[in-house]
Amino acid sequence: MTKLTIVANIIAKEDKIELVKAELLKLIDVTRAEEGCINYDLHQDNENPAHFMFYENWTSRELWQIHMQAKPLADYVAATEGAVDQFLLNEMTIIA
């Protein structure tokens, strides 16, 4: 079983930073309790408060995909519709 690392970058619209931040924070505890979640850490850029980044590790891609289909993530997407300028997700595997 290969561990999966996810790096997700979210850029909020300038007038929606606090909304996006509040909705992202709602994901933390519920996601950390999900099967397969090793860590789920949210960061905010020191120079650009509109830029958020999740650094996640999962025991498998299959369990991460279950997370991606879970209700809390769907609720986040609905709550932040129109509030996010950019979303970039990278699936990564540790090589060293």
C-alpha positions as CSV (number, residue, x, y, z in Angstrom):
1,M,0.0,0.0,0.0
2,T,1.5,3.3,-1.1
3,K,0.9,6.4,1.0
4,L,-0.6,9.3,-0.9
5,T,0.4,13.0,-0.3
6,I,-2.1,15.7,-1.3
7,V,-1.2,19.3,-1.7
8,A,-4.2,21.5,-2.3
9,N,-3.9,25.2,-2.9
10,I,-7.0,27.3,-2.5
11,I,-7.1,31.0,-3.5
12,A,-10.1,32.9,-2.0
13,K,-11.5,36.0,-3.6
14,E,-10.3,39.0,-1.6
15,D,-13.7,39.8,-0.2
16,K,-14.4,36.2,0.7
17,I,-11.2,35.3,2.7
18,E,-12.9,34.9,6.1
19,L,-15.8,32.8,4.6
20,V,-13.4,30.4,2.9
21,K,-11.2,30.2,6.0
22,A,-14.2,29.4,8.2
23,E,-15.5,26.7,5.9
24,L,-12.0,25.1,5.5
25,L,-11.7,25.0,9.3
26,K,-14.9,23.0,9.5
27,L,-13.3,20.2,7.5
28,I,-10.4,19.7,9.9
29,D,-11.8,17.5,12.8
30,V,-14.2,15.5,10.6
31,T,-11.5,14.7,8.1
32,R,-8.8,13.8,10.6
33,A,-11.3,11.2,12.0
34,E,-11.7,9.6,8.6
35,E,-10.3,6.2,7.9
36,G,-6.9,6.5,6.1
37,C,-6.2,10.0,7.1
38,I,-2.6,10.3,8.5
39,N,-2.6,14.1,8.7
40,Y,-4.7,17.0,7.3
41,D,-3.0,20.3,7.9
42,L,-4.3,23.7,6.8
43,H,-1.9,26.5,6.2
44,Q,-2.5,30.2,5.4
45,D,0.1,32.2,3.5
46,N,1.9,34.9,5.6
47,E,2.1,37.3,2.7
48,N,-1.2,36.6,1.0
49,P,-4.0,35.8,3.4
50,A,-6.3,34.7,0.5
51,H,-4.0,31.7,-0.2
52,F,-4.7,28.6,1.8
53,M,-2.9,25.2,1.5
54,F,-3.8,21.8,2.7
55,Y,-1.0,19.3,3.2
56,E,-2.5,15.9,3.6
57,N,-1.2,12.3,3.9
58,W,-3.5,9.3,3.3
59,T,-2.8,5.6,3.7
60,S,-4.1,5.0,0.2
61,R,-5.6,6.8,-2.8
62,E,-8.7,4.7,-2.5
63,L,-9.4,6.1,1.0
64,W,-8.6,9.6,-0.1
65,Q,-11.1,9.2,-2.9
66,I,-13.8,8.3,-0.4
67,H,-12.9,11.5,1.5
68,M,-13.3,13.5,-1.7
69,Q,-16.9,12.1,-2.1
70,A,-17.9,12.7,1.6
71,K,-20.6,15.0,2.6
72,P,-18.4,17.5,4.5
73,L,-16.5,18.2,1.4
74,A,-19.7,18.6,-0.6
75,D,-21.0,21.0,2.0
76,Y,-17.7,23.1,1.8
77,V,-18.1,23.3,-2.0
78,A,-21.7,24.5,-1.7
79,A,-20.9,27.0,1.0
80,T,-18.0,28.5,-0.9
81,E,-19.5,28.6,-4.4
82,G,-18.3,31.7,-6.1
83,A,-15.9,32.6,-3.3
84,V,-12.8,30.8,-4.6
85,D,-10.6,32.2,-7.4
86,Q,-8.4,29.2,-7.9
87,F,-8.1,25.6,-6.7
88,L,-5.1,23.5,-7.6
89,L,-4.7,19.9,-6.3
90,N,-1.6,17.8,-6.6
91,E,-1.5,14.1,-5.9
92,M,2.1,13.2,-4.9
93,T,4.1,10.2,-3.8
94,I,7.2,10.4,-1.6
95,I,10.3,9.3,-3.4
96,A,13.0,9.9,-0.8
